[in-house]
């Protein structure tokens, strides 16, 4: 969580997870038993599950809750019911050794002490999903030198400007807001760093989940892999299969339970099949081609959503939000590097340049700047006593690029 979580908030999350874990008891929750409130009682056709949840790591709380759970189980067993009764003592963090000891002794094997993460894993193996997702492509992200899907150059923060207010957002600002259910759209020109920014957002949300700071985990979807899809469940299941996650239905259940932050990259890369028409029909074409992601976003209820794509793909921000199903979204423009960010970025390359005399005309988009730096094309240029003007400089860069690409083509021709 982005701030210390209260017992009440944690209990609500556990109940939400329990309803997803036992769908036939989706209308169950806290109940009064023997004049005292129980955090949750969930009855299915085969079992009845008594749940107590706490953020406390204390032994006293484990004693108190386990006594309540064991008493409820014993009363149920005496009633003559054939349903199996199970007690669940759920803690926000890993139960301590003292807590496990109390649960084992007082619960007599009928009460299970589990962390929230362990309780959640019976719904979905989040870590398996995150591991599979990290091994798949993130939009257009690739290493500048090798073309690998895992870039070797560390992320350099780019400013994100709120189109409406002019306010600047950083990735951590989006992390906190998305965990609280806010919607964002990131728009920018080709090569501006949209996918790198969304990948960094995924990685920071990943780290928050793994550290136990939140129960929500990120789902990152490459929209270009989902052209023609209209059903959100089908979209999620195909996404799971495409990254090699073995339980697509579990991903759907976790999404329905509200335990995700949805990241969708490349709304401008979704194509629509079998549609022809004049320019005036392009708006309808965009609406039709984005039907799947629009339904997915609208069905995401109170979950955080972040989508990304090219600026000017839509006529205006209103069409963007309507076509993508975004609710009161904050539209952010991906800025280009300023001078300080450019120097920091270039310093990450072994053959880059951190010269004090960077030409003012150098490209400020990460993609082109990274291409030039990774191939050593900036070293000689920025090392000169007097930087060339834009015409001579671009003439030099283009000549070096042509020479390099010609060498590559010649070498390939000899294979």
WOVEN-V695690 format. One record per backbone hydrogen bond with DSSP energy under -1.0 kcal/mol. NH is the residue of the N-H (numbers start at 1). CO is the residue of the C=O. If there is no record, write none. Layout:
NH	CO
NH	CO
//
This chain:
10	6
11	7
12	8
13	9
14	10
15	11
16	12
17	13
18	14
19	15
20	16
21	17
22	18
25	22
26	23
28	25
31	38
33	36
36	33
38	31
40	51
41	29
42	49
44	47
48	84
49	42
50	86
51	40
52	88
54	90
62	58
63	59
64	60
65	61
66	62
67	63
68	64
69	65
70	66
71	67
72	68
73	69
74	70
75	71
76	72
77	73
78	74
80	77
84	46
86	48
87	110
88	50
89	112
90	52
91	114
92	54
100	96
101	97
102	98
103	99
104	100
105	101
106	102
107	103
110	107
112	87
114	89
116	91
119	115
120	116
121	117
123	120
124	120
126	124
129	125
130	126
131	127
132	128
133	129
134	130
136	133
141	138
143	148
147	143
160	169
161	333
162	167
163	331
166	162
169	160
174	170
175	171
176	172
177	173
178	174
179	175
181	178
182	177
184	305
185	330
186	307
187	332
188	309
192	189
197	193
198	194
199	195
200	196
201	197
202	198
203	199
204	200
205	201
206	202
207	203
208	204
209	205
210	206
211	207
212	209
213	208
217	259
219	261
221	263
223	265
225	222
226	223
229	226
235	231
236	232
237	233
238	234
239	235
240	236
241	237
242	238
243	239
245	240
251	247
252	248
253	249
254	250
255	251
256	252
257	253
258	255
259	254
261	217
262	304
263	219
264	306
265	221
266	308
267	308
269	266
281	278
282	279
285	281
286	282
287	283
288	284
289	285
290	286
291	288
292	229
294	290
295	291
296	292
297	293
298	294
299	295
300	297
303	300
305	182
306	262
307	184
308	264
309	186
311	188
313	310
320	316
321	317
322	318
323	319
324	320
326	321
330	183
332	185
333	161
334	187
335	159
337	364
342	338
343	339
344	340
345	341
346	342
347	343
348	345
349	346
352	349
362	359
367	191
369	365
370	366
371	367
372	368
373	369
374	370
376	373
377	372
382	378
383	379
393	389
394	390
395	391
396	392
397	393
398	394
399	395
400	396
401	397
402	398
403	399
404	400
405	401
406	402
407	403
408	404
409	405
410	406
411	407
412	408
413	409
415	412
//
